[in-house]
Amino acid sequence: MRWRGRRQSKHVEDRRFERSTGMGGMRGMGGSGMLRLLPAVVRLLGPKGTLIAVLAVGAFLLFGGNLGSLLGGIGMPASTAVTTSAPASSKAEDEQVAFVRTVLADTEDTWRMLFDRAGREYRYPHLVLYRDAVPSACGTGHAAMGPFYCPGDDRVYLDLGFFDELAQRHDAPGDFAQAYVIAHEIGHHVQNLLGTSTRVQQARRALDEAAGNRLSVRLELQADCYAGLWAHHAERSRQLLEKGDVEEGLNAASAIGDDRLQREARGRVSPDSFTHGTSEQRMRWFSRGYQEGNLDACDTFAEGVRL
């Protein structure tokens, strides 16, 4: 990506050096990533704590928790306090921060323009950088959850260590793979502004688990499409993309498909438990947004639309 020397967003909150004690419950955090993150959760909480977390997540989803994270996520149990001692930043990490600020600024340019065209006002989200654990309006976030968006405070939360996990654990390296992650979470912010997330959350309350999961898939695929839509304008309006960037984004979308992650975690897939879409679906909807570059192309909720 040609990101160096470009405008950086003022809407980044750097909390990496704060000592953070997580003491919140789960008040709005997505719960769909439990299966894919189970090994990390077991290491963190132990078998008994993991069982409690699984039961809590199940109850949370039953009553309509927020769905706004890239990989889903869990909140730490309310009785668990997480204290971090932040190390100093490195030159490589400083560059990552500059990259995040630049990508966020470019999403601001795209979505402000698209909202202006539609006669709407785009409210800028904030992006919070943290290490290990962070308090949010949706409860305590933890690095093991992956990046997430909290509609309660209009903030995206990101531990930069996720980028290493994306490259090493999921075999999806590259700066544009990282940009795709950010753009996907900003897509959830757009859904919040447009009222889509609220409508989905309300509809899920009247559905059984399998039907609710299918609705969640539509929400996540739309966020993938919105990420592609951003890439469309970043390339055509500002020449931000380089050769191979789109392929990096597609590889990242494929790497975090429900089918691939479930197969890696337990050797089989359970379609009824999908909440984010298959690798093929995530790649296809990112590509659709990238090719079309408009909101109408990303209507994953239209009757009869193929997911």
C-alpha positions as CSV (number, residue, x, y, z in Angstrom):
1,M,0.0,0.0,0.0
2,R,1.1,3.6,-0.7
3,W,0.2,4.8,2.7
4,R,3.3,6.7,3.9
5,G,3.2,10.5,3.8
6,R,-0.6,10.6,3.8
7,R,-3.1,12.2,6.2
8,Q,-3.4,10.5,9.6
9,S,-6.6,10.5,11.6
10,K,-7.0,12.5,14.8
11,H,-9.5,10.0,16.0
12,V,-7.1,7.4,17.4
13,E,-6.8,6.9,21.2
14,D,-3.6,5.3,22.2
15,R,-4.1,3.3,25.4
16,R,-1.2,0.9,25.0
17,F,0.7,2.4,27.9
18,E,-2.1,2.5,30.4
19,R,-2.3,-0.1,33.2
20,S,-5.7,-1.5,32.6
21,T,-7.8,-3.5,35.0
22,G,-10.8,-5.2,33.3
23,M,-13.7,-5.5,35.6
24,G,-16.7,-5.3,33.4
25,G,-19.3,-7.9,32.4
26,M,-20.5,-8.5,28.9
27,R,-22.9,-5.8,27.8
28,G,-22.7,-5.8,24.1
29,M,-19.7,-7.8,22.9
30,G,-20.1,-10.3,20.1
31,G,-20.1,-13.9,21.3
32,S,-19.7,-15.8,18.0
33,G,-15.9,-16.3,18.1
34,M,-15.9,-18.7,21.1
35,L,-15.2,-21.9,19.1
36,R,-12.4,-20.5,17.0
37,L,-10.7,-18.9,20.0
38,L,-11.3,-21.9,22.4
39,P,-7.6,-23.0,22.7
40,A,-6.6,-19.5,23.7
41,V,-9.5,-19.2,26.1
42,V,-8.6,-22.6,27.8
43,R,-5.0,-21.4,28.3
44,L,-6.3,-18.1,29.7
45,L,-9.1,-19.3,32.0
46,G,-8.5,-23.0,32.5
47,P,-11.2,-25.7,31.9
48,K,-13.6,-24.6,34.6
49,G,-13.3,-20.9,33.7
50,T,-13.8,-21.8,30.0
51,L,-17.0,-23.7,30.8
52,I,-18.3,-20.7,32.7
53,A,-17.4,-18.4,29.8
54,V,-19.1,-20.7,27.2
55,L,-22.3,-20.8,29.3
56,A,-22.2,-17.0,29.7
57,V,-21.7,-16.4,26.0
58,G,-24.6,-18.7,25.2
59,A,-26.9,-16.9,27.6
60,F,-25.6,-13.6,26.3
61,L,-26.4,-14.4,22.6
62,L,-29.8,-15.7,23.6
63,F,-30.7,-12.2,24.8
64,G,-29.4,-10.4,21.7
65,G,-25.7,-9.4,22.2
66,N,-24.0,-7.1,19.7
67,L,-22.5,-8.8,16.7
68,G,-19.9,-6.2,15.7
69,S,-16.5,-7.9,15.8
70,L,-14.5,-9.3,13.0
71,L,-14.0,-12.7,14.6
72,G,-16.7,-12.6,17.2
73,G,-15.5,-12.5,20.8
74,I,-16.1,-13.0,24.4
75,G,-16.1,-10.8,27.4
76,M,-14.0,-11.6,30.5
77,P,-16.1,-12.9,33.4
78,A,-17.2,-10.1,35.6
79,S,-15.2,-11.4,38.5
80,T,-11.9,-11.5,36.5
81,A,-9.5,-8.6,36.8
82,V,-6.9,-8.3,34.1
83,T,-3.9,-6.0,34.8
84,T,-1.3,-5.3,32.2
85,S,2.1,-3.7,32.4
86,A,2.7,-2.0,29.1
87,P,6.2,-2.3,27.7
88,A,7.7,0.6,25.7
89,S,6.9,1.0,22.1
90,S,9.3,-0.1,19.4
91,K,10.1,1.5,16.1
92,A,8.2,-1.2,14.2
93,E,5.2,-0.7,16.4
94,D,5.4,3.1,16.0
95,E,5.2,2.5,12.2
96,Q,2.1,0.2,12.8
97,V,0.4,3.0,14.7
98,A,1.1,5.4,11.8
99,F,-0.3,2.9,9.4
100,V,-3.5,2.4,11.5
101,R,-3.9,6.2,11.7
102,T,-3.5,6.5,7.9
103,V,-5.9,3.7,7.0
104,L,-8.5,5.1,9.5
105,A,-8.1,8.6,7.9
106,D,-8.7,7.1,4.4
107,T,-11.9,5.3,5.6
108,E,-13.0,8.7,6.9
109,D,-12.6,10.2,3.5
110,T,-14.5,7.4,1.8
111,W,-17.5,7.2,4.1
112,R,-17.8,11.0,4.5
113,M,-18.0,11.3,0.8
114,L,-20.6,8.5,0.5
115,F,-22.7,9.8,3.3
116,D,-22.6,13.3,1.8
117,R,-23.9,11.9,-1.5
118,A,-26.8,10.3,0.4
119,G,-27.6,13.5,2.3
120,R,-26.5,12.1,5.6
121,E,-23.9,13.1,8.2
122,Y,-21.0,10.7,8.8
123,R,-20.1,10.6,12.5
124,Y,-16.4,9.7,12.8
125,P,-15.6,6.6,14.9
126,H,-12.7,6.5,17.3
127,L,-10.1,3.7,17.1
128,V,-8.6,2.6,20.4
129,L,-5.2,0.9,20.5
130,Y,-4.6,-1.2,23.6
131,R,-2.6,-4.0,25.0
132,D,-4.1,-7.2,26.5
133,A,-7.2,-5.8,28.0
134,V,-9.4,-2.7,27.7
135,P,-12.6,-1.3,29.2
136,S,-15.3,-0.3,26.8
137,A,-19.0,0.6,26.8
138,C,-19.6,-3.0,25.8
139,G,-17.7,-4.5,28.7
140,T,-14.0,-5.6,29.0
141,G,-12.3,-6.4,25.8
142,H,-9.4,-8.8,25.7
143,A,-6.8,-9.3,23.0
144,A,-7.8,-13.0,22.6
145,M,-11.1,-11.7,21.2
146,G,-9.5,-10.0,18.2
147,P,-10.5,-6.5,17.0
148,F,-14.1,-5.5,17.8
149,Y,-16.5,-2.6,17.3
150,C,-18.6,-1.3,20.2
151,P,-21.7,0.6,19.2
152,G,-22.1,1.8,22.7
153,D,-19.2,4.3,22.3
154,D,-18.6,4.3,18.5
155,R,-15.2,2.9,18.9
156,V,-13.1,0.2,17.3
157,Y,-10.8,-1.6,19.7
158,L,-7.5,-3.1,18.4
159,D,-4.5,-4.8,20.0
160,L,-1.7,-4.5,17.4
161,G,-0.6,-8.0,18.3
162,F,-3.6,-9.3,16.3
163,F,-1.7,-8.3,13.1
164,D,1.0,-10.8,14.1
165,E,-1.6,-13.5,14.7
166,L,-3.2,-12.7,11.4
167,A,0.1,-13.3,9.6
168,Q,1.4,-16.2,11.7
169,R,-1.6,-18.2,12.9
170,H,-3.9,-17.4,9.9
171,D,-1.2,-17.2,7.2
172,A,-2.5,-13.8,6.0
173,P,0.4,-11.4,6.0
174,G,0.6,-8.0,4.4
175,D,-0.3,-4.4,5.1
176,F,-3.5,-4.6,3.1
177,A,-4.6,-7.7,5.0
178,Q,-4.3,-5.4,8.1
179,A,-6.2,-2.6,6.3
180,Y,-9.0,-5.1,5.5
181,V,-9.4,-5.8,9.2
182,I,-9.7,-2.1,10.1
183,A,-12.1,-1.5,7.2
184,H,-14.3,-4.4,8.2
185,E,-14.7,-3.0,11.7
186,I,-15.4,0.5,10.3
187,G,-18.1,-1.3,8.2
188,H,-19.8,-2.3,11.5
189,H,-19.7,1.4,12.5
190,V,-21.4,2.3,9.2
191,Q,-24.1,-0.4,10.0
192,N,-24.6,1.2,13.4
193,L,-25.1,4.7,11.8
194,L,-27.5,3.3,9.3
195,G,-29.5,1.4,11.9
196,T,-28.7,-2.0,10.4
197,S,-27.1,-3.4,13.5
198,T,-30.1,-2.4,15.7
199,R,-32.6,-4.0,13.3
200,V,-30.6,-7.2,13.2
201,Q,-30.2,-7.3,17.0
202,Q,-34.0,-6.8,17.4
203,A,-34.8,-9.5,14.8
204,R,-32.5,-12.1,16.4
205,R,-34.5,-12.0,19.6
206,A,-37.4,-13.6,17.9
207,L,-35.3,-16.3,16.2
208,D,-33.8,-19.6,17.3
209,E,-30.1,-20.0,17.4
210,A,-29.6,-21.3,13.8
211,A,-31.8,-18.6,12.3
212,G,-30.1,-16.0,14.4
213,N,-26.7,-17.2,13.2
214,R,-27.8,-16.9,9.6
215,L,-28.8,-13.3,10.2
216,S,-25.4,-12.7,11.8
217,V,-23.7,-14.0,8.7
218,R,-25.6,-11.5,6.6
219,L,-24.4,-8.7,8.9
220,E,-20.7,-9.8,8.8
221,L,-20.7,-10.3,5.0
222,Q,-22.1,-6.8,4.6
223,A,-19.2,-5.5,6.7
224,D,-16.8,-7.4,4.3
225,C,-18.6,-5.8,1.4
226,Y,-18.2,-2.4,3.0
227,A,-14.4,-3.1,3.4
228,G,-14.3,-3.8,-0.3
229,L,-16.2,-0.7,-1.1
230,W,-13.6,1.3,0.8
231,A,-10.9,-0.4,-1.1
232,H,-12.6,0.6,-4.4
233,H,-12.5,4.3,-3.5
234,A,-9.0,4.1,-1.9
235,E,-7.7,2.8,-5.2
236,R,-9.6,4.9,-7.7
237,S,-9.7,8.2,-5.9
238,R,-6.4,8.2,-4.0
239,Q,-4.3,5.5,-5.7
240,L,-3.6,3.9,-2.3
241,L,-3.4,0.3,-3.5
242,E,-0.5,-1.4,-5.1
243,K,-0.3,-4.6,-7.1
244,G,-1.1,-7.6,-4.9
245,D,-3.0,-5.7,-2.3
246,V,-6.4,-6.9,-3.3
247,E,-5.1,-10.5,-3.2
248,E,-3.8,-9.9,0.4
249,G,-7.3,-8.7,1.3
250,L,-8.9,-11.8,-0.3
251,N,-6.5,-14.1,1.5
252,A,-7.3,-12.5,4.8
253,A,-11.0,-12.9,4.2
254,S,-10.5,-16.5,3.3
255,A,-8.3,-17.2,6.3
256,I,-11.0,-16.2,8.8
257,G,-14.0,-17.9,7.1
258,D,-16.1,-19.9,9.5
259,D,-15.6,-23.2,7.7
260,R,-11.8,-22.9,7.6
261,L,-11.5,-21.8,11.2
262,Q,-13.8,-24.6,12.4
263,R,-12.0,-27.2,10.4
264,E,-8.6,-26.1,11.8
265,A,-10.0,-26.0,15.4
266,R,-11.9,-29.3,15.5
267,G,-11.5,-31.1,12.2
268,R,-15.1,-30.6,11.0
269,V,-17.6,-27.8,10.2
270,S,-21.0,-27.1,11.5
271,P,-22.9,-24.8,9.1
272,D,-25.7,-24.0,11.5
273,S,-23.2,-22.5,13.9
274,F,-21.6,-20.2,11.2
275,T,-21.8,-16.5,12.2
276,H,-19.5,-14.8,9.8
277,G,-19.7,-16.7,6.6
278,T,-17.5,-19.2,4.8
279,S,-14.2,-18.3,3.2
280,E,-15.8,-18.3,-0.2
281,Q,-18.6,-16.0,0.9
282,R,-16.3,-13.6,2.6
283,M,-14.0,-13.3,-0.4
284,R,-17.0,-12.9,-2.8
285,W,-18.6,-10.1,-0.8
286,F,-15.4,-8.2,-0.3
287,S,-14.8,-8.6,-4.1
288,R,-18.4,-7.3,-4.8
289,G,-17.8,-4.2,-2.8
290,Y,-14.5,-3.6,-4.4
291,Q,-15.8,-4.0,-7.9
292,E,-19.0,-2.0,-7.5
293,G,-18.0,0.7,-5.1
294,N,-21.5,1.6,-3.9
295,L,-23.8,0.8,-1.0
296,D,-26.5,-0.8,-3.0
297,A,-24.1,-3.6,-4.0
298,C,-23.7,-4.5,-0.4
299,D,-27.3,-5.3,0.5
300,T,-26.9,-8.8,1.9
301,F,-30.4,-8.6,3.4
302,A,-32.3,-8.2,0.1
303,E,-34.8,-11.0,-0.4
304,G,-33.5,-13.8,-2.5
305,V,-29.9,-12.5,-2.4
306,R,-27.3,-15.3,-2.6
307,L,-25.0,-15.4,0.3
